[in-house]
Amino acid sequence: MFISKISKSKIANLTDFRKSKEYITYVKKTVNVEFMRIKKKMISAFNNHPVTVEINAGPNASNTSNTLSGVGNLYSYIGFEKGDQPTLPVLQKLEAETFLSSVVFSKNGTFRVVVNNPTAAEIFDITPLPWAKGRSWAEGIEKGLSGFGLYLNQESTFSRSGSGIQVKNKLRSGKFKNVQYISKIIKDFEKEIIKLNNQAF
């Protein structure tokens, strides 16, 4: 739950008006419109993030996120099963569990916006690595995923995705390049809510 108070600096001298039904209705309507804009912005940030775009492109995608220095792609590197849609549960959770819970008014006319949204930890819980159920691929994008030196981008019947396997002998130096992902998207959303709460209507 993400809760904060809206600034009342510009309406402090409108004590009677800010307690009126007209004003309360106006504030609720305005907050709802702004909230939907912020939510849409968050969903767009997720859908258009280079990691999401690359994974959605499947096992034959290019490494446009540059997490693998251009070698192969995230779908086969992480080892998703061919045909899986690993980003879909994340999108569904962001859409279904991000909502304006209420706008709560106090007796003196101040109010606070109560918003529900998934935390990064909750997203990590629904994004298990195919080969390590206790770990999250989404969190791995941010903190690192091992095996880069052993990753061979090649079609194989032994591959989950059909286009990537781990070999025994090291093929290259370097490592997976971490990038900001879910945590930043959630944090940016919450920053926008703070801005909304600091507006005076």
N, C-alpha and C positions, 0 to 999 in steps of 0.2 A: 504494500500500500504506500502510495507516495502522496503526502499531504503537506500543504504549506498555505500561508495566509496571503490574501491579495492586499496590496497597498491601498490605503484609503485617503492618501494625501490630497487628492483632487476633489474629494467629496465630503471632506470633514465639515464644511459649512452648510451642508445640505441634509442636516439631521432628519428632518421630517420627510423629505423626498426619498431618501435612501431606505426608509422603512415602508414606503408605499408598495402596494401590489404591483403597480406599473413598473416601478424601478426594479423590483425583484424579478419580475417576468423578463424585463429587458436584459438584466445581467445574466440570467440563466440561458437565454437564447444566444446572447453574444458569446458566452463562455463555451457553449456547445459547438457553435460554428468554428471558433478558434481551435477547440480541442480536435475536431474532426480534421482540420487542416494539419495540425501537428501530427496526428496519427497517420494521416496519408503520407506525410513527409517521411515518417519513420519506416513505413512499409516500402516506400519507394527506395529509401536508402538501403534497405535489405535486399530488395529485388535487383537493384542495379549495382550492388557491390561486386567488384571483380571476382571475389571468391564464389559468391552465389551464382553469378553468370557462368563462370567456368564449370562449376559442378553441374549446373543445369544443362550444360552443353554435352555432358556424357563422357564416355570413355575414349572418345576420339578427339576431344577438344584440345586446343592449344593452351599452354600455360600462361594465359593472359594476366593472371594475378602476380606472376613472376615469383611465386613462392618456391618454385623448383628451378629457378634460373633458366627457365625456358625448356626444361627437360620434361617431356610427357605432359601429364595433367593431373589435377587433384583427384579426379574421379578414380582413376586407376591407381594412383599413388596411395590413397587412403584405403582402397580395396573394397569399394562398394560393389554389391552384386549388380550385374548387368540388368538394366531395366528398373532399378531402384530410383526413387525420387527423394534423396536424403534431405533436401532443403524444404520439402513440402510440409512436414510436421512443424517446422519452425515458423513458416509463413502462417499456417493455420492457427498456431498458438498466439502469435502476435496479433492476428486479426480478431480472434475470438476472445482473448483475455485482456485486451487493451480497451478500456471503456471509461467514460465519465460516470463515476458512481453517484456523485451528488455535488450540489453547491449548497453549503451550509451557512445560514445567516445567523448572526448573533443579535441580541436585543439592542445593541448600540449601532446596528447597521453594518458592521464589518462582516466579512464572509470568507470562507475558505473553500477551495476546490478539492474534492476527494477523487483521486484518479486511481484506477487499478491497471497495472501492467506487469507482464512477466519480468522477473529478474534474469540477469545473465545466468545465474546458477540454475534457474529453472529451465532455461534453454539448453544448458549443458546436460541436464538430466535426460533430455529427450533426443540427444544426438550421440548415441553410443558408437564407438569405433566398431566396425564389423568383426574385428579380430581381438577386441579387448573391451568387453561389455562394461567394465567399470570405469572406462575412460571416455571422454567426449572428443569427437573430431572437431566440433566447433571451438572448443576450448584449446585444442591442439593447434588450430589455425593461429591463435593468439600467443600460445606459449611454446609451440614447437612440436613437430612430429618426427620421430626418429626413422632411420632407414634410408635416408637420401642416397648415401654412398652405395647401397645395395639394390637400388631401384632400377629395374630394367623395363623400359617402355617398349614392350613387344607383345604381339598377339600370342596367346597361349591358352590351351585348353585347361591349364592348371590355374588360370587367373580367375578371380571372382568377377572382375569387370570384363575380362576377355582381352585386355590390352596392357597388362602390367603385372610383373612378378618381382619377388625379392630373390636375389641370387646369393650364393655363399661367399663369393669373392668380391671385394670392394671394387667398384667400377670407376669411382670419381671421388675427389675431395669436396669439401664444402658441406653445407648443411641446409636444411629447410629454413626458409626465410619467414619468420613470424610477421604477421600483419594485424593491425587493429580490425576487429570484426564485431561480433555480437555485443561485447561489453561497451564499445564506443557507441554503437547504434542506440543501445538502451540509455546510456549516459546522455547522449545528445537529445534524446526524447525528453528526459527528465529536466534538462536545462531549458528546453522550450516551455515546459510546464511552469518552471520557475518564472520565466519571462511573462507568461500569461498571468501568473498570480501577482506580478508586480504592476500590471496594467490597472488603470483606473477608468471605469466606464461611466 
